[in-house]
Amino acid sequence: PPWAGGGGGSTPPPACFLDVLLRRLGSMFSNSFRVNTLVTGIFARMAGYTDPRQHAFFLDPRLSDALPPGTPTLLRTLEKLSADGAVRLSKLPRCAARLREARATLNAPGGARADEEMDDMEEKKVARFLRGMIVLREFLQELQAVVAAKKQCCQ
């Protein structure tokens, strides 16, 4: 690894951790439900911290606008996921009904692991995509709540 050369250290810099998280978040539609909930949970906790620099890094759209194009940020990753998800949903037959079914399956006992037992790879991909969309929606609502709470605290 690049961080192991020269300085003798074996610990990656903090930016590597964020990079891994952003890449995992960016592949939400192919991740398992467990990975998605872990990654979004970590981001939700970090976004909730009161440090203004951390708030700016995670939730301020002006930062994304100020960084060079292609620099990964939480907001850019979420925008890309939302756009990709909307396109994919528009091409999916019976998408509303299938989303309701996926949500019902997740709420059932053992439902979070249901896609692991599927034999049909194409259906497994669709199930993971639908669960990713559900997690994305819940995560966006959680971030909205964080922003609203911070706004109310700072007024």
TIRO-2110 file (N, C-alpha, C; in Angstrom, 1 decimal):
// TIRO-2110
0.8, -1.2, 0.0, N, 1, A
0.0, 0.0, 0.0, CA, 1, A
0.9, 1.3, 0.0, C, 1, A
0.4, 2.3, -0.6, N, 2, A
1.2, 3.5, -0.7, CA, 2, A
1.6, 4.1, 0.6, C, 2, A
0.7, 4.0, 1.6, N, 3, A
1.1, 4.6, 2.9, CA, 3, A
2.1, 3.9, 3.7, C, 3, A
2.4, 2.6, 3.3, N, 4, A
3.4, 1.8, 4.0, CA, 4, A
4.9, 2.2, 3.6, C, 4, A
5.0, 2.8, 2.4, N, 5, A
6.4, 3.1, 1.9, CA, 5, A
6.9, 4.4, 2.6, C, 5, A
8.2, 4.4, 2.8, N, 6, A
8.9, 5.6, 3.2, CA, 6, A
8.8, 5.9, 4.7, C, 6, A
7.6, 6.1, 5.2, N, 7, A
7.5, 6.5, 6.6, CA, 7, A
7.5, 5.3, 7.6, C, 7, A
7.4, 4.1, 7.1, N, 8, A
7.4, 2.9, 7.9, CA, 8, A
6.1, 2.7, 8.6, C, 8, A
5.1, 3.6, 8.5, N, 9, A
3.8, 3.4, 9.1, CA, 9, A
3.0, 2.4, 8.4, C, 9, A
2.2, 1.6, 9.1, N, 10, A
1.3, 0.7, 8.5, CA, 10, A
-0.1, 1.1, 8.5, C, 10, A
-0.4, 2.2, 9.1, N, 11, A
-1.8, 2.7, 9.2, CA, 11, A
-2.1, 3.7, 8.1, C, 11, A
-3.2, 3.4, 7.3, N, 12, A
-3.5, 4.3, 6.2, CA, 12, A
-4.0, 5.6, 6.7, C, 12, A
-3.8, 6.7, 5.9, N, 13, A
-4.3, 8.0, 6.4, CA, 13, A
-5.8, 8.0, 6.4, C, 13, A
-6.4, 8.9, 7.2, N, 14, A
-7.9, 9.0, 7.4, CA, 14, A
-8.6, 9.1, 6.1, C, 14, A
-8.0, 9.7, 5.1, N, 15, A
-8.7, 9.9, 3.8, CA, 15, A
-9.0, 8.6, 3.1, C, 15, A
-8.1, 7.6, 3.4, N, 16, A
-8.4, 6.2, 2.8, CA, 16, A
-9.6, 5.6, 3.4, C, 16, A
-9.9, 5.8, 4.7, N, 17, A
-11.1, 5.3, 5.3, CA, 17, A
-12.3, 5.9, 4.6, C, 17, A
-12.3, 7.3, 4.5, N, 18, A
-13.4, 7.9, 3.8, CA, 18, A
-13.6, 7.5, 2.4, C, 18, A
-12.5, 7.3, 1.7, N, 19, A
-12.5, 6.8, 0.3, CA, 19, A
-13.2, 5.4, 0.2, C, 19, A
-12.8, 4.6, 1.1, N, 20, A
-13.4, 3.2, 1.1, CA, 20, A
-14.9, 3.3, 1.4, C, 20, A
-15.3, 4.2, 2.4, N, 21, A
-16.7, 4.3, 2.7, CA, 21, A
-17.5, 4.9, 1.5, C, 21, A
-16.9, 5.9, 0.9, N, 22, A
-17.6, 6.5, -0.3, CA, 22, A
-17.7, 5.5, -1.4, C, 22, A
-16.7, 4.7, -1.6, N, 23, A
-16.8, 3.7, -2.7, CA, 23, A
-17.9, 2.7, -2.4, C, 23, A
-18.0, 2.3, -1.1, N, 24, A
-19.0, 1.3, -0.7, CA, 24, A
-20.4, 1.9, -0.8, C, 24, A
-20.5, 3.2, -0.4, N, 25, A
-21.8, 3.8, -0.6, CA, 25, A
-22.1, 4.0, -2.0, C, 25, A
-21.2, 4.3, -2.9, N, 26, A
-21.4, 4.4, -4.3, CA, 26, A
-21.8, 3.1, -5.0, C, 26, A
-21.5, 2.0, -4.4, N, 27, A
-21.9, 0.7, -4.9, CA, 27, A
-23.1, 0.1, -4.2, C, 27, A
-23.9, 1.0, -3.6, N, 28, A
-25.0, 0.6, -2.7, CA, 28, A
-26.0, -0.4, -3.4, C, 28, A
-26.2, -0.2, -4.7, N, 29, A
-27.2, -1.0, -5.4, CA, 29, A
-26.7, -2.5, -5.6, C, 29, A
-25.5, -2.8, -5.4, N, 30, A
-25.0, -4.1, -5.5, CA, 30, A
-24.5, -4.7, -4.2, C, 30, A
-24.5, -3.9, -3.1, N, 31, A
-24.1, -4.3, -1.8, CA, 31, A
-25.2, -5.1, -1.1, C, 31, A
-24.8, -5.9, -0.1, N, 32, A
-25.8, -6.6, 0.7, CA, 32, A
-26.5, -5.5, 1.6, C, 32, A
-27.7, -5.9, 2.1, N, 33, A
-28.4, -5.0, 3.0, CA, 33, A
-27.6, -4.7, 4.2, C, 33, A
-26.9, -5.7, 4.7, N, 34, A
-26.0, -5.5, 5.9, CA, 34, A
-24.9, -4.4, 5.7, C, 34, A
-24.2, -4.6, 4.6, N, 35, A
-23.2, -3.6, 4.2, CA, 35, A
-23.8, -2.2, 4.1, C, 35, A
-24.9, -2.1, 3.4, N, 36, A
-25.5, -0.8, 3.2, CA, 36, A
-25.9, -0.1, 4.6, C, 36, A
-26.5, -0.9, 5.5, N, 37, A
-26.9, -0.3, 6.7, CA, 37, A
-25.7, 0.0, 7.6, C, 37, A
-24.6, -0.7, 7.5, N, 38, A
-23.4, -0.4, 8.2, CA, 38, A
-22.8, 0.9, 7.7, C, 38, A
-22.6, 1.0, 6.4, N, 39, A
-22.0, 2.2, 5.8, CA, 39, A
-22.8, 3.4, 6.0, C, 39, A
-24.1, 3.4, 5.8, N, 40, A
-25.0, 4.5, 6.0, CA, 40, A
-25.0, 4.9, 7.5, C, 40, A
-25.0, 3.9, 8.3, N, 41, A
-24.9, 4.2, 9.8, CA, 41, A
-23.7, 4.9, 10.2, C, 41, A
-22.5, 4.6, 9.6, N, 42, A
-21.3, 5.3, 9.9, CA, 42, A
-21.4, 6.7, 9.4, C, 42, A
-21.9, 6.9, 8.2, N, 43, A
-22.0, 8.3, 7.7, CA, 43, A
-23.0, 9.1, 8.5, C, 43, A
-24.1, 8.5, 8.9, N, 44, A
-25.1, 9.2, 9.7, CA, 44, A
-24.5, 9.7, 11.0, C, 44, A
-23.7, 8.8, 11.6, N, 45, A
-23.0, 9.2, 12.9, CA, 45, A
-22.0, 10.3, 12.7, C, 45, A
-21.2, 10.2, 11.6, N, 46, A
-20.2, 11.3, 11.3, CA, 46, A
-20.9, 12.6, 11.0, C, 46, A
-22.0, 12.5, 10.2, N, 47, A
-22.7, 13.8, 9.8, CA, 47, A
-23.4, 14.4, 11.0, C, 47, A
-23.6, 13.7, 12.1, N, 48, A
-24.3, 14.2, 13.3, CA, 48, A
-23.3, 15.0, 14.2, C, 48, A
-22.0, 14.8, 14.0, N, 49, A
-21.1, 15.5, 14.9, CA, 49, A
-21.3, 17.0, 14.8, C, 49, A
-21.0, 17.7, 15.8, N, 50, A
-21.2, 19.2, 15.8, CA, 50, A
-20.1, 20.0, 15.3, C, 50, A
-19.0, 19.4, 15.0, N, 51, A
-17.8, 20.2, 14.5, CA, 51, A
-18.2, 20.8, 13.1, C, 51, A
-18.1, 22.2, 13.0, N, 52, A
-18.5, 22.8, 11.8, CA, 52, A
-17.8, 22.4, 10.5, C, 52, A
-16.5, 22.0, 10.7, N, 53, A
-15.7, 21.6, 9.5, CA, 53, A
-16.2, 20.2, 9.0, C, 53, A
-16.6, 19.4, 10.0, N, 54, A
-17.1, 18.1, 9.6, CA, 54, A
-18.5, 18.2, 9.0, C, 54, A
-19.3, 19.1, 9.5, N, 55, A
-20.6, 19.4, 8.9, CA, 55, A
-20.4, 19.9, 7.5, C, 55, A
-19.5, 20.8, 7.3, N, 56, A
-19.3, 21.3, 5.9, CA, 56, A
-18.8, 20.2, 5.0, C, 56, A
-17.9, 19.4, 5.5, N, 57, A
-17.4, 18.3, 4.6, CA, 57, A
-18.5, 17.3, 4.2, C, 57, A
-19.4, 17.0, 5.1, N, 58, A
-20.4, 16.0, 4.8, CA, 58, A
-21.7, 16.6, 4.2, C, 58, A
-22.1, 17.8, 4.6, N, 59, A
-23.5, 18.2, 4.3, CA, 59, A
-23.6, 19.6, 3.6, C, 59, A
-22.5, 20.3, 3.4, N, 60, A
-22.6, 21.6, 2.8, CA, 60, A
-22.3, 21.5, 1.3, C, 60, A
-23.4, 21.8, 0.5, N, 61, A
-23.2, 21.7, -1.0, CA, 61, A
-22.2, 22.6, -1.6, C, 61, A
-21.9, 23.7, -0.9, N, 62, A
-20.9, 24.6, -1.4, CA, 62, A
-19.5, 24.0, -1.4, C, 62, A
-19.2, 23.1, -0.5, N, 63, A
-17.9, 22.4, -0.6, CA, 63, A
-17.8, 21.5, -1.8, C, 63, A
-18.8, 20.8, -2.1, N, 64, A
-18.8, 20.0, -3.3, CA, 64, A
-18.6, 20.8, -4.6, C, 64, A
-19.2, 22.0, -4.6, N, 65, A
-19.0, 22.9, -5.7, CA, 65, A
-17.6, 23.5, -5.8, C, 65, A
-17.0, 23.6, -4.6, N, 66, A
-15.6, 24.2, -4.6, CA, 66, A
-14.5, 23.2, -5.0, C, 66, A
-14.8, 22.0, -4.8, N, 67, A
-13.8, 20.9, -5.1, CA, 67, A
-13.7, 20.6, -6.6, C, 67, A
-12.5, 20.2, -7.0, N, 68, A
-12.4, 19.8, -8.4, CA, 68, A
-13.4, 18.7, -8.8, C, 68, A
-13.9, 18.8, -10.0, N, 69, A
-14.8, 17.7, -10.5, CA, 69, A
-14.2, 16.3, -10.3, C, 69, A
-15.0, 15.4, -9.9, N, 70, A
-14.5, 14.0, -9.7, CA, 70, A
-14.0, 13.7, -8.3, C, 70, A
-13.8, 14.8, -7.5, N, 71, A
-13.4, 14.5, -6.1, CA, 71, A
-14.6, 14.0, -5.4, C, 71, A
-14.5, 12.8, -4.8, N, 72, A
-15.6, 12.2, -4.2, CA, 72, A
-16.0, 12.9, -2.9, C, 72, A
-17.3, 13.2, -2.7, N, 73, A
-17.8, 13.7, -1.5, CA, 73, A
-19.1, 13.0, -1.2, C, 73, A
-19.6, 13.1, 0.0, N, 74, A
-20.9, 12.4, 0.3, CA, 74, A
-22.0, 12.9, -0.6, C, 74, A
-22.1, 14.2, -0.7, N, 75, A
-23.2, 14.8, -1.5, CA, 75, A
-23.1, 14.4, -3.0, C, 75, A
-22.0, 14.4, -3.5, N, 76, A
-21.8, 13.9, -4.9, CA, 76, A
-22.2, 12.5, -5.1, C, 76, A
-21.8, 11.7, -4.2, N, 77, A
-22.1, 10.2, -4.2, CA, 77, A
-23.6, 10.0, -4.1, C, 77, A
-24.2, 10.8, -3.2, N, 78, A
-25.7, 10.6, -3.1, CA, 78, A
-26.4, 11.1, -4.3, C, 78, A
-25.9, 12.2, -4.9, N, 79, A
-26.6, 12.7, -6.1, CA, 79, A
-26.5, 11.7, -7.2, C, 79, A
-25.3, 11.1, -7.4, N, 80, A
-25.1, 10.1, -8.4, CA, 80, A
-26.0, 8.9, -8.2, C, 80, A
-26.0, 8.4, -6.9, N, 81, A
-26.9, 7.3, -6.6, CA, 81, A
-28.3, 7.6, -6.9, C, 81, A
-28.8, 8.7, -6.5, N, 82, A
-30.2, 9.1, -6.7, CA, 82, A
-30.5, 9.1, -8.2, C, 82, A
-29.7, 9.7, -9.0, N, 83, A
-29.9, 9.8, -10.4, CA, 83, A
-29.9, 8.4, -11.0, C, 83, A
-28.9, 7.6, -10.7, N, 84, A
-28.8, 6.2, -11.2, CA, 84, A
-30.0, 5.4, -10.8, C, 84, A
-30.4, 5.5, -9.5, N, 85, A
-31.6, 4.8, -9.0, CA, 85, A
-32.9, 5.2, -9.7, C, 85, A
-33.0, 6.5, -10.0, N, 86, A
-34.3, 6.9, -10.7, CA, 86, A
-34.3, 6.3, -12.1, C, 86, A
-33.2, 6.3, -12.8, N, 87, A
-33.1, 5.8, -14.1, CA, 87, A
-33.4, 4.3, -14.1, C, 87, A
-32.8, 3.6, -13.2, N, 88, A
-33.0, 2.1, -13.1, CA, 88, A
-34.4, 1.8, -12.7, C, 88, A
-35.0, 2.6, -11.8, N, 89, A
-36.4, 2.3, -11.4, CA, 89, A
-37.4, 2.5, -12.6, C, 89, A
-37.1, 3.6, -13.4, N, 90, A
-37.9, 3.8, -14.5, CA, 90, A
-37.9, 2.7, -15.5, C, 90, A
-36.9, 1.9, -15.5, N, 91, A
-36.8, 0.8, -16.5, CA, 91, A
-37.3, -0.5, -15.9, C, 91, A
-37.6, -0.5, -14.6, N, 92, A
-38.0, -1.8, -13.9, CA, 92, A
-39.5, -1.9, -14.0, C, 92, A
-40.0, -3.0, -14.6, N, 93, A
-41.4, -3.3, -14.6, CA, 93, A
-42.0, -3.4, -13.2, C, 93, A
-43.2, -2.8, -13.0, N, 94, A
-43.9, -2.9, -11.7, CA, 94, A
-43.0, -2.4, -10.6, C, 94, A
-42.3, -1.3, -10.8, N, 95, A
-41.3, -0.9, -9.8, CA, 95, A
-42.0, -0.5, -8.4, C, 95, A
-43.1, 0.2, -8.5, N, 96, A
-43.8, 0.5, -7.2, CA, 96, A
-44.2, -0.7, -6.4, C, 96, A
-44.8, -1.7, -7.1, N, 97, A
-45.2, -2.9, -6.4, CA, 97, A
-44.0, -3.7, -5.9, C, 97, A
-43.0, -3.7, -6.7, N, 98, A
-41.8, -4.5, -6.3, CA, 98, A
-41.1, -3.8, -5.1, C, 98, A
-41.1, -2.4, -5.0, N, 99, A
-40.5, -1.7, -3.9, CA, 99, A
-41.3, -2.0, -2.6, C, 99, A
-42.6, -2.1, -2.8, N, 100, A
-43.5, -2.4, -1.6, CA, 100, A
-43.2, -3.8, -1.1, C, 100, A
-43.1, -4.7, -2.1, N, 101, A
-42.7, -6.1, -1.7, CA, 101, A
-41.4, -6.2, -1.0, C, 101, A
-40.4, -5.5, -1.6, N, 102, A
-39.1, -5.5, -1.0, CA, 102, A
-39.1, -5.0, 0.4, C, 102, A
-39.8, -3.9, 0.6, N, 103, A
-39.9, -3.3, 2.0, CA, 103, A
-40.6, -4.3, 2.9, C, 103, A
-41.7, -5.0, 2.5, N, 104, A
-42.4, -5.9, 3.3, CA, 104, A
-41.5, -7.1, 3.6, C, 104, A
-40.7, -7.5, 2.7, N, 105, A
-39.7, -8.6, 2.9, CA, 105, A
-38.7, -8.2, 4.0, C, 105, A
-38.2, -7.0, 3.9, N, 106, A
-37.2, -6.5, 4.9, CA, 106, A
-37.8, -6.5, 6.3, C, 106, A
-39.1, -6.1, 6.4, N, 107, A
-39.8, -6.1, 7.7, CA, 107, A
-40.1, -7.4, 8.2, C, 107, A
-40.1, -8.5, 7.4, N, 108, A
-40.4, -9.8, 7.9, CA, 108, A
-39.1, -10.4, 8.6, C, 108, A
-39.4, -11.3, 9.6, N, 109, A
-38.2, -11.9, 10.2, CA, 109, A
-37.3, -12.6, 9.2, C, 109, A
-36.0, -12.3, 9.3, N, 110, A
-35.0, -12.9, 8.4, CA, 110, A
-35.1, -12.3, 7.0, C, 110, A
-35.9, -11.3, 6.8, N, 111, A
-36.0, -10.7, 5.5, CA, 111, A
-34.8, -10.0, 4.9, C, 111, A
-33.9, -9.5, 5.8, N, 112, A
-32.7, -8.8, 5.3, CA, 112, A
-31.8, -9.8, 4.7, C, 112, A
-31.9, -11.1, 4.9, N, 113, A
-31.0, -12.1, 4.3, CA, 113, A
-31.7, -12.8, 3.1, C, 113, A
-32.9, -12.4, 2.8, N, 114, A
-33.7, -13.2, 1.8, CA, 114, A
-32.9, -13.3, 0.4, C, 114, A
-32.3, -12.2, 0.0, N, 115, A
-31.6, -12.2, -1.3, CA, 115, A
-30.4, -13.2, -1.3, C, 115, A
-29.9, -13.5, -0.2, N, 116, A
-28.7, -14.4, -0.1, CA, 116, A
-29.1, -15.8, -0.5, C, 116, A
-30.4, -16.1, -0.4, N, 117, A
-30.9, -17.5, -0.6, CA, 117, A
-31.4, -17.6, -2.1, C, 117, A
-31.4, -16.6, -2.8, N, 118, A
-32.0, -16.6, -4.2, CA, 118, A
-31.0, -17.3, -5.1, C, 118, A
-31.5, -18.2, -6.0, N, 119, A
-30.7, -18.9, -7.0, CA, 119, A
-30.5, -18.1, -8.3, C, 119, A
-31.6, -17.4, -8.7, N, 120, A
-31.6, -16.6, -9.9, CA, 120, A
-30.7, -15.4, -9.7, C, 120, A
-29.6, -15.3, -10.4, N, 121, A
-28.7, -14.1, -10.2, CA, 121, A
-29.3, -12.8, -10.6, C, 121, A
-30.1, -12.8, -11.7, N, 122, A
-30.7, -11.6, -12.2, CA, 122, A
-31.8, -11.1, -11.1, C, 122, A
-32.5, -12.0, -10.6, N, 123, A
-33.5, -11.6, -9.5, CA, 123, A
-32.8, -11.2, -8.3, C, 123, A
-31.7, -11.8, -8.0, N, 124, A
-30.9, -11.4, -6.8, CA, 124, A
-30.4, -9.9, -7.0, C, 124, A
-29.9, -9.6, -8.2, N, 125, A
-29.5, -8.2, -8.5, CA, 125, A
-30.6, -7.2, -8.3, C, 125, A
-31.8, -7.6, -8.8, N, 126, A
-32.9, -6.7, -8.7, CA, 126, A
-33.3, -6.5, -7.2, C, 126, A
-33.3, -7.6, -6.5, N, 127, A
-33.6, -7.5, -5.0, CA, 127, A
-32.6, -6.6, -4.3, C, 127, A
-31.3, -6.8, -4.6, N, 128, A
-30.3, -5.9, -4.0, CA, 128, A
-30.5, -4.5, -4.4, C, 128, A
-30.8, -4.2, -5.6, N, 129, A
-31.1, -2.9, -6.1, CA, 129, A
-32.3, -2.3, -5.3, C, 129, A
-33.4, -3.0, -5.2, N, 130, A
-34.5, -2.5, -4.5, CA, 130, A
-34.3, -2.2, -3.1, C, 130, A
-33.5, -3.1, -2.4, N, 131, A
-33.2, -2.9, -1.0, CA, 131, A
-32.2, -1.7, -0.9, C, 131, A
-31.3, -1.6, -1.9, N, 132, A
-30.5, -0.4, -1.9, CA, 132, A
-31.2, 0.9, -2.0, C, 132, A
-32.3, 0.9, -2.8, N, 133, A
-33.1, 2.1, -2.9, CA, 133, A
-33.9, 2.4, -1.6, C, 133, A
-34.3, 1.3, -1.0, N, 134, A
-35.0, 1.5, 0.3, CA, 134, A
-34.0, 2.1, 1.3, C, 134, A
-32.8, 1.6, 1.4, N, 135, A
-31.8, 2.1, 2.4, CA, 135, A
-31.4, 3.5, 2.0, C, 135, A
-31.3, 3.8, 0.7, N, 136, A
-30.9, 5.2, 0.3, CA, 136, A
-32.0, 6.2, 0.7, C, 136, A
-33.3, 5.8, 0.5, N, 137, A
-34.4, 6.7, 0.9, CA, 137, A
-34.3, 7.0, 2.4, C, 137, A
-34.2, 5.9, 3.2, N, 138, A
-34.1, 6.1, 4.6, CA, 138, A
-32.9, 6.9, 5.1, C, 138, A
-31.8, 6.7, 4.4, N, 139, A
-30.6, 7.4, 4.7, CA, 139, A
-30.7, 8.9, 4.4, C, 139, A
-31.3, 9.2, 3.3, N, 140, A
-31.6, 10.6, 2.9, CA, 140, A
-32.5, 11.3, 3.9, C, 140, A
-33.5, 10.6, 4.4, N, 141, A
-34.4, 11.1, 5.4, CA, 141, A
-33.6, 11.3, 6.7, C, 141, A
-32.7, 10.4, 7.1, N, 142, A
-31.9, 10.6, 8.3, CA, 142, A
-31.0, 11.8, 8.2, C, 142, A
-30.4, 12.0, 7.0, N, 143, A
-29.6, 13.2, 6.8, CA, 143, A
-30.4, 14.5, 6.9, C, 143, A
-31.6, 14.4, 6.3, N, 144, A
-32.5, 15.6, 6.4, CA, 144, A
-32.8, 15.9, 7.9, C, 144, A
-33.0, 14.9, 8.7, N, 145, A
-33.2, 15.2, 10.1, CA, 145, A
-32.0, 15.7, 10.8, C, 145, A
-30.8, 15.3, 10.5, N, 146, A
-29.6, 15.8, 11.0, CA, 146, A
-29.5, 17.3, 10.7, C, 146, A
-29.7, 17.6, 9.4, N, 147, A
-29.6, 19.0, 9.0, CA, 147, A
-30.6, 19.9, 9.7, C, 147, A
-31.8, 19.4, 9.8, N, 148, A
-32.9, 20.2, 10.5, CA, 148, A
-32.5, 20.4, 12.0, C, 148, A
-32.0, 19.3, 12.6, N, 149, A
-31.7, 19.5, 14.0, CA, 149, A
-30.5, 20.4, 14.2, C, 149, A
-29.5, 20.4, 13.3, N, 150, A
-28.4, 21.3, 13.4, CA, 150, A
-28.9, 22.7, 13.2, C, 150, A
-29.8, 22.9, 12.2, N, 151, A
-30.3, 24.2, 11.9, CA, 151, A
-31.0, 24.8, 13.2, C, 151, A
-31.8, 24.0, 13.8, N, 152, A
-32.6, 24.4, 14.9, CA, 152, A
-31.7, 24.7, 16.1, C, 152, A
-30.6, 24.0, 16.3, N, 153, A
-29.7, 24.2, 17.4, CA, 153, A
-28.9, 25.5, 17.2, C, 153, A
-28.6, 25.8, 16.0, N, 154, A
-27.8, 27.0, 15.7, CA, 154, A
-28.6, 28.3, 15.6, C, 154, A
-29.9, 28.2, 15.7, N, 155, A
-30.7, 29.5, 15.6, CA, 155, A
-30.9, 30.1, 16.9, C, 155, A
END
